[in-house]
Structures are given as structure tokens and as C-alpha cells.
Amino acid sequence: MTLRVENLTKRYGETTALSEVSFEIPDGNFAVVLGESGAGKSTLLRILNGLTEPTAGSVYLDGEEITNSRSDIGMVFQQHNLVEELSAYGNALTGTLNRTGFFRSLINRQPVDDRELALEALETVGLLGEAGQKVGSMSGGQQQRVGIARALVQEPALLLADEPVASLDPSSAETVMEYLRETAETRNLTTLASLHQINIAREFGEQFIGIKSGEVVFDGPREELTSEMLEEIYGHIETDDLRQGTETDEMSEPIQTADKGIGTEQ
Ligand SMILES: Nc1ncnc2c1ncn2[C@@H]1O[C@H](COP(=O)(O)OP(=O)(O)OP(=O)(O)O)[C@@H](O)[C@H]1O
């Protein structure tokens, strides 16, 4: 589905978190929103997910305005909010809550279709073999893949991911991002992820939306995301690392920024 955002503004008292933000993500595109801490990335994703009301502006999915929280918008969180005592399968099934209700999903009375969806989703993220394992005993990367499976069970028309790999080590982050991209590709799922690791963003994104102080300062493909543009988005990035990194598409070293350890483990 095509996501269109028109003149989205969000104010918190005196603070303008987003100011007339507009962009479009074509059907099936994997887009990344970039910006330094406080730029407005989470606010944008929360509005798209219906968790926060915009002060002004509109959001459209395939031309239809989104006015409320919708069950067909999937969200992957940085802290995956999984139920540690439940299995991977049990957690994936909680993605059906919007359709079946919390109580019914916990007492294991889902329609067969939902169970199949949960197993399919776990297969998509490479965890079918671990379906019965308690998520509390899984690695951070595996847990995040369960988080993706849970979002997929909602059969989303749009997938949002707020810093999905920020708390993972670099190798697990790569794996999770690979699953996320493959999922988006095979399901032709329009995806918008906020990522603060620029090298990961460049590797996996197709379209980049740069936000600075609540305003869109860049919207374009990887080739146009030059070191100058990254400096514009982040303000005070270490330019030597950037120049090195943007010469080719394959960056060998993670890029650091001065403000919040971009490219480092958190
Ligand atoms: N509930 C809130 N009440 C008041 N101000 C808020 C609220 N949520 C966000 N803000 C402010 O809005 C601005 C944008 O915040 P937001 O969390 O969207 O940024 P971000 O780019 O996601 O940052 P980070 O990467 O650190 O999460 C910041 O100035 C923040 O302090």
C-alpha cells in the first residue's frame, strides 16, 4: 500500500516535535527515517500507528485517510514488549489480539487460521524450530524476530519499526534487519523503520527520510544520501568516517556520531 503523509504537525506545549511533515512511500518500499535524538522520529511513527494524535495534518494508506489506530498497521518496538513466560508461538499469537481479544488469545482459543498465521510468521523470521521455546530464554536478536512475527500475524498493510535493532549487537542487528527486509520483500509490505545506525540504514533502506528538528530535510534514494546530506540531517557528524563510508555502498566500519553512539551497541 502507498503511505502518504501530508503536512503532519505535532506540538507538545511549546515544543514542536513535527512541523508540516510530508512524504510518500510507494507500495512495497522499504523506507528508513533518519534523524538525531529528539528529531521527531518516534513521534512520527506513533502518529502513523495511531498511538499519538497529530496536532494537524493527515495520513493516507492507498488514498484512504487513517483516523484511528488500525489493526492492519504492524509495529515492531525497540523493547519488544514480549511476554517472557510465553513461548515464541504464544507471543506471535498475541498479534491477533486486535481480532480475537486478549483473554481468548491467552487461553489458547484462537481460530485455526490465526494459529497458521502465527506459525507462518515464525517461519518467515526463521524461528519455526523454536516455536515452543519460552522467549525469556531466547537471545535479544531472536526475541526481536519474535516481535516481527507478532507484527506479521496482524497481516499488516503497513509495517512500522521504531529502532528495531538499537539494543542488539552488530551481528544480531544485521540478522534481524535481513529478516525484516526479506519479510517486507516477500510480502510486498510497505515498511518504515527508524534506525540510528547509519551504516545499517544505508545497507537495508531503499528510501530515506531525514528529519531535523521536526522537519523533513531529505527524502530520496540511497545514491542521494551523500555525506553532505548526512551532515545536514545530523548536524555534527564525524565527516571523515562518513566520507569513507559513503564512497561505496558497502561500508566496512560502523559510523559514529557525536550525540548517541550511532553504530555502536547500546
Ligand atoms: N509526550 C511528550 N511530551 C512532551 N514532549 C515530547 C513528548 N514526546 C516527544 N516529545 C518531544 O518531541 C521532540 C521529538 O521527540 P521524539 O521522541 O519523537 O524524537 P526521536 O527522534 O524519536 O528521538 P530519539 O531518537 O531520542 O527517540 C523532542 O523534543 C521530545 O522532547
PDBQT file of the ligand as one rigid body, heavy atoms in Angstrom, charges set to zero:
ROOT
HETATM    1  N1  LIG A 301       4.945  13.037  25.274  1.00  0.00    +0.000 N 
HETATM    2  C1  LIG A 301       5.733  14.088  25.071  1.00  0.00    +0.000 A 
HETATM    3  N2  LIG A 301       5.577  15.232  25.773  1.00  0.00    +0.000 NA
HETATM    4  C2  LIG A 301       6.344  16.302  25.555  1.00  0.00    +0.000 A 
HETATM    5  N3  LIG A 301       7.325  16.361  24.632  1.00  0.00    +0.000 NA
HETATM    6  C3  LIG A 301       7.536  15.264  23.883  1.00  0.00    +0.000 A 
HETATM    7  C4  LIG A 301       6.760  14.071  24.063  1.00  0.00    +0.000 A 
HETATM    8  N4  LIG A 301       7.196  13.137  23.171  1.00  0.00    +0.000 NA
HETATM    9  C5  LIG A 301       8.199  13.723  22.482  1.00  0.00    +0.000 A 
HETATM   10  N5  LIG A 301       8.409  14.992  22.906  1.00  0.00    +0.000 N 
HETATM   11  C6  LIG A 301       9.395  15.938  22.372  1.00  0.00    +0.000 C 
HETATM   12  O1  LIG A 301       9.250  15.958  20.970  1.00  0.00    +0.000 OA
HETATM   13  C7  LIG A 301      10.519  16.010  20.326  1.00  0.00    +0.000 C 
HETATM   14  C8  LIG A 301      10.678  14.807  19.400  1.00  0.00    +0.000 C 
HETATM   15  O2  LIG A 301      10.758  13.616  20.197  1.00  0.00    +0.000 OA
HETATM   16  P1  LIG A 301      10.849  12.141  19.566  1.00  0.00    +0.000 P 
HETATM   17  O3  LIG A 301      10.825  11.178  20.702  1.00  0.00    +0.000 OA
HETATM   18  O4  LIG A 301       9.825  11.991  18.522  1.00  0.00    +0.000 OA
HETATM   19  O5  LIG A 301      12.297  12.193  18.899  1.00  0.00    +0.000 OA
HETATM   20  P2  LIG A 301      13.160  10.994  18.323  1.00  0.00    +0.000 P 
HETATM   21  O6  LIG A 301      13.743  11.480  17.050  1.00  0.00    +0.000 OA
HETATM   22  O7  LIG A 301      12.368   9.762  18.289  1.00  0.00    +0.000 OA
HETATM   23  O8  LIG A 301      14.297  10.870  19.425  1.00  0.00    +0.000 OA
HETATM   24  P3  LIG A 301      15.015   9.538  19.977  1.00  0.00    +0.000 P 
HETATM   25  O9  LIG A 301      15.833   9.004  18.845  1.00  0.00    +0.000 OA
HETATM   26  O10 LIG A 301      15.860  10.050  21.114  1.00  0.00    +0.000 OA
HETATM   27  O11 LIG A 301      13.938   8.613  20.442  1.00  0.00    +0.000 OA
HETATM   28  C9  LIG A 301      11.553  16.076  21.442  1.00  0.00    +0.000 C 
HETATM   29  O12 LIG A 301      11.866  17.427  21.671  1.00  0.00    +0.000 OA
HETATM   30  C10 LIG A 301      10.818  15.489  22.621  1.00  0.00    +0.000 C 
HETATM   31  O13 LIG A 301      11.328  16.012  23.822  1.00  0.00    +0.000 OA
ENDROOT
TORSDOF 0
